[in-house]
């Protein structure tokens, strides 16, 4: 990639100067072209020299008497050092950055990461950490445009096709890009019939985005993501609904997992025995919540509220019919 080639050029220039052989800009150009097997302009070489000086603090200058580039004090790119903790943090960051692959912002950071790779070599510790990666990145082509609109407070007109419905067009003032389980969502205020409600839209269901000339609208009470999603399980937003006071009883097999990995930040332990764990959650009903509860099968019992317990019973009844039990 281009940014990787850039740091290969810096290494070649650094090696040339440290060999104590007289290299002018044309000599450096020739050395780089021979090493990389591709043409490099003189203007690019000059940019690389400036990069060494300004970004790496290399004491590089052109010696008019010797007619070559020199270091005025000892310097070597291999001495660009990070602490062991910084190296570990860097390798973790490389994995996290993969979540943003194919966006302009990942490309911009790649240059910084390649700069650090001069010290960390070939990312020798990257295989020690594996983050969940999406099997597909549908909708990520809109990420850069949406991010720019959020920062610049500009309105977007999007064409959106909800599951099982026809595509519709509408204006939106974008507030937030939110990720949940490897899916990205646009959160914003929909400009429609004086609607003052904030909604969430999956990037994978956006068919087109254009700029709109409408004025950007702020949320009436100010938009606070933490407060806004306080009772959400996953990415679902519910308007004019009260959250469920959900009471769940897990069996012995699942109780330690639920303690160590809470279902939701509102999770509160009500009762714990050797064989069970009873917890309380304050969450909105949602598809994500339903899938999470059902994933435990017979390992969890819904105790409250009755209406949600009834929903789970119906799902179990429908499953029994499906499998002719």
DAWOKA-V550227 format. One line per field, one symbol per residue. ss: DSSP state (@ for helix, = for strand, . for the rest). phi: phi as a letter, one per 20 degrees, with the letter a starting at -180 (. if undefined). Layout:
BEGIN
ss->???
phi->???
END
This chain:
BEGIN
ss->.@@@@@@@@@@@@@@@@@......@@@@@@@@@@@@.....@@@@@@@@@@@@@@....====....====.....@@@....@@@@@@@@@@@@@@@@@...@@@@@@@@@@@@@@@@@.....@@@...........@@@@@@@@@@@@@..======.......=============..=========......=====@@@======.............@@@@...............========@@@@@@@@@.......=====...========...@@@@@@@@..@@@=====.@@@@@@@@@@@@@@@@@...
phi->.gfffgfffffffgfffffmdfdeffffgffffffembfcfffffffffffgfeedlfeebeeffelbecefbgbbgfefdcfffffffffffffffffdgmdffffffffffffffgeemelfeffeccefdffbcfnffegfffgffffeldeddddccfgmcffcdaebefdbdcdblmcdcedaeeebllfddecdcfffdeeaccfdefffdefgenedgfffegdedndfdddlceffeedcdefgfdffffffcgfbfegcfebccfdbbdcccdbffbfffgfffffelfebceebegffffffgfffffffffele
END
